[in-house]
């Protein structure tokens, strides 16, 4: 198949001018790079071995089928390895990242609830009749929840739960989703309401003597703000008080 593709691209009569197709026709290089984790589509994927002993499990992967509304066409698996391969052509080179996974059997190892579309997979039934590699850009992240029941019909089945991508933000309401969610801060106060202080205060009534007392604001002493001492002045005043407390025994005081 690779040789036929290369022959078709290299034949001038076919008029294939796309440099991408020419690069793919030469095939990948013999050198590949492997990683234990990879960040794509807003998910942080980790291989099954790399995630052992960690608090979170990020090795569950899913590749959507042709019909997004039919989960029975999806493929579910566990990430086994992350491989990057390089294509080197005559004009440019490019890198492609592939996910190698252990995929559950979509026929005998998967059940879909007819009403709620909930998906269960059987951990003992794997599908090995096809290429285990999928493009990393096609994958979304899931995790598998074991059933607490120890019944024979449930012990090998796991419920599929989709995780939310980090680039997806829930809005509290539809109004917030229609507006720009960018946070901002007002630096300056455009207008401050004025507060009027009346010089007239209500009369005070003395219930014991039965008389009404009136207070004249003009006789109240005006408050004078206290000047705050600096740290140096406070320090000098403390030194002065300490010197006054020290006495000289030779003077007889």
C-alpha positions in Angstrom: 0.0 0.0 0.0 2.8 2.4 0.8 4.6 1.6 -2.4 1.4 2.2 -4.5 0.9 5.6 -2.7 4.5 6.6 -3.4 4.2 5.6 -7.1 1.0 7.5 -7.5 2.4 10.7 -6.0 5.7 10.5 -7.9 4.1 9.9 -11.3 4.0 13.3 -13.1 0.9 12.4 -15.1 -1.1 12.4 -11.8 -0.2 16.1 -11.2 0.1 15.7 -7.4 1.7 19.0 -6.3 0.7 19.1 -2.6 4.0 19.0 -0.6 2.2 17.3 2.3 1.3 14.3 0.1 4.9 14.2 -1.2 6.3 14.1 2.4 3.8 11.4 3.4 4.7 9.3 0.4 8.3 9.0 1.4 7.1 7.4 4.7 8.3 8.1 8.2 11.9 8.1 9.3 13.3 5.1 11.3 13.7 7.2 14.4 10.8 7.7 16.8 10.4 9.4 20.2 8.3 8.0 23.1 6.9 9.9 26.0 5.1 8.8 29.2 2.6 11.7 29.0 1.2 14.1 26.5 -1.0 17.3 26.6 -3.5 17.6 23.7 -7.1 18.8 23.2 -7.0 20.3 26.7 -6.3 16.9 28.4 -3.2 15.7 30.2 -2.8 12.1 29.1 -0.5 9.6 30.9 0.3 6.1 30.0 -1.0 3.3 32.2 2.4 2.4 33.6 3.3 6.1 34.3 0.1 6.6 36.2 0.5 3.7 38.6 0.5 4.8 42.2 -0.7 8.3 41.4 -3.8 10.0 42.9 -5.4 10.5 39.4 -5.8 8.1 36.5 -5.3 9.8 33.1 -4.8 6.7 30.9 -8.4 6.3 29.7 -8.8 7.3 26.0 -11.7 7.4 23.6 -11.9 7.9 19.8 -15.2 9.0 18.4 -16.9 7.2 15.6 -18.4 8.6 12.5 -21.7 9.3 14.3 -21.2 11.5 17.4 -24.7 10.7 18.6 -24.1 6.9 18.5 -21.7 5.9 21.3 -21.7 2.3 20.1 -19.4 3.4 17.2 -16.8 4.8 19.6 -13.6 3.1 20.6 -12.5 3.0 24.2 -9.1 1.9 25.5 -6.2 2.4 27.9 -3.2 4.4 26.8 -0.1 2.2 26.5 2.5 4.5 24.8 2.8 8.0 23.2 4.9 7.8 20.0 6.1 10.7 17.9 7.2 9.9 14.3 8.9 12.3 11.9 8.2 12.6 8.1 11.1 14.1 6.2 10.3 15.3 2.7 12.1 17.2 0.0 10.6 20.6 1.0 9.7 20.3 4.7 9.4 17.9 7.6 6.6 17.3 10.1 6.0 15.4 13.3 3.0 13.3 14.0 2.0 12.0 17.5 0.3 8.7 17.9 -1.4 7.0 20.8 -0.9 3.3 21.2 -3.6 1.7 23.3 -5.1 -1.5 24.5 -8.6 -1.2 23.0 -11.8 -2.8 24.4 -13.8 -5.0 22.0 -16.5 -2.7 20.6 -18.7 -5.7 19.8 -18.4 -8.2 22.6 -16.8 -6.0 25.2 -19.1 -3.0 25.2 -22.7 -2.3 26.3 -24.7 0.9 25.6 -27.9 1.7 27.6 -30.7 2.1 25.1 -32.3 5.1 26.9 -29.5 6.9 28.8 -26.7 6.1 26.3 -24.4 5.1 29.2 -21.4 3.0 28.1 -19.9 0.0 29.9 -16.8 -1.9 28.8 -15.4 -5.3 29.8 -11.8 -5.1 31.0 -11.1 -8.7 29.9 -12.3 -8.4 26.3 -9.7 -6.6 24.2 -9.8 -6.1 20.5 -6.5 -6.9 18.7 -7.6 -7.2 15.1 -6.7 -3.7 13.9 -3.9 -1.2 14.1 -3.5 -0.1 17.8 -2.3 3.4 16.9 -4.6 6.4 16.7 -3.8 10.1 16.1 -3.4 12.0 19.4 -5.6 14.8 18.0 -8.6 12.4 17.8 -8.5 11.3 21.4 -10.6 12.5 24.3 -10.0 11.5 27.9 -12.3 9.1 29.9 -11.9 7.1 33.1 -13.4 3.8 34.0 -15.3 3.3 37.2 -15.6 -0.2 38.7 -19.0 -1.4 39.9 -19.1 -1.9 43.7 -21.1 -5.1 43.2 -19.1 -8.4 43.4 -21.7 -10.2 41.3 -20.4 -12.4 38.5 -22.1 -10.3 35.9 -20.6 -7.0 37.1 -17.2 -7.8 38.4 -15.5 -7.4 35.0 -17.5 -4.5 33.7 -16.6 -0.8 34.1 -18.7 2.3 33.6 -17.2 4.9 31.2 -17.1 8.5 32.5 -16.0 11.3 30.3 -13.7 13.9 31.8 -14.0 17.6 31.0 -11.4 19.4 29.0 -9.5 22.2 30.7 -10.4 24.5 27.9 -14.1 24.1 28.5 -15.6 26.6 31.0 -19.1 26.3 32.5 -21.2 29.4 32.6 -23.5 30.0 35.5 -26.3 31.2 33.2 -27.0 31.8 29.6 -26.6 35.5 30.0 -23.0 35.1 31.2 -22.3 32.8 28.3 -23.4 35.5 25.8 -21.1 38.1 27.4 -17.4 38.4 27.5 -16.1 36.4 30.4 -12.9 38.4 30.7 -12.3 39.5 34.3 -11.5 43.2 34.8 -11.0 45.7 37.6 -12.0 49.3 37.8 -8.9 51.3 38.7 -10.6 54.7 39.2 -13.9 55.7 40.8 -15.8 57.6 38.2 -18.4 59.2 40.6 -18.7 59.1 44.4 -21.9 60.0 46.1 -21.7 63.0 48.4 -22.7 62.6 52.0 -24.3 65.6 53.7 -23.8 66.0 57.4 -26.5 68.1 59.1 -25.5 70.4 61.9 -28.9 69.9 63.5 -29.1 66.9 65.7 -32.3 65.6 67.4 -33.0 66.6 71.0 -32.2 64.3 73.8 -34.9 63.4 76.3 -34.0 62.5 79.9 -36.6 60.0 81.1 -35.5 60.2 84.8 -35.9 64.0 85.2 -38.5 64.4 82.5 -36.7 67.2 80.7 -35.5 67.7 77.1 -31.8 68.4 76.5 -30.5 70.3 73.6 -26.9 70.1 72.4 -25.3 73.0 70.7 -22.5 71.9 68.3 -20.8 75.2 68.6 -19.7 74.5 72.2 -18.2 71.1 71.3 -14.4 71.2 71.1 -13.0 70.7 67.7 -10.9 67.6 67.3 -7.4 68.1 66.3 -5.7 65.3 64.3 -2.7 63.8 66.0 0.6 63.9 64.1 2.0 60.5 63.7 5.6 60.2 64.8 8.1 58.6 62.5 10.0 55.6 63.5 13.2 57.7 64.0 11.4 60.2 66.3 9.9 57.4 68.3 13.3 55.7 68.6 15.0 59.0 69.8 12.3 59.6 72.4 12.9 56.1 73.8 16.6 56.7 74.0 16.0 60.0 75.8 13.8 58.4 78.4 16.3 55.7 79.0 19.1 58.3 79.5 17.0 60.1 82.1 16.4 56.9 84.0 20.1 56.1 84.2 21.7 57.7 87.4 25.3 58.3 88.3 26.2 56.7 91.7 29.1 59.1 92.1 26.7 62.1 92.4 24.9 60.5 95.3 21.5 60.5 93.5 
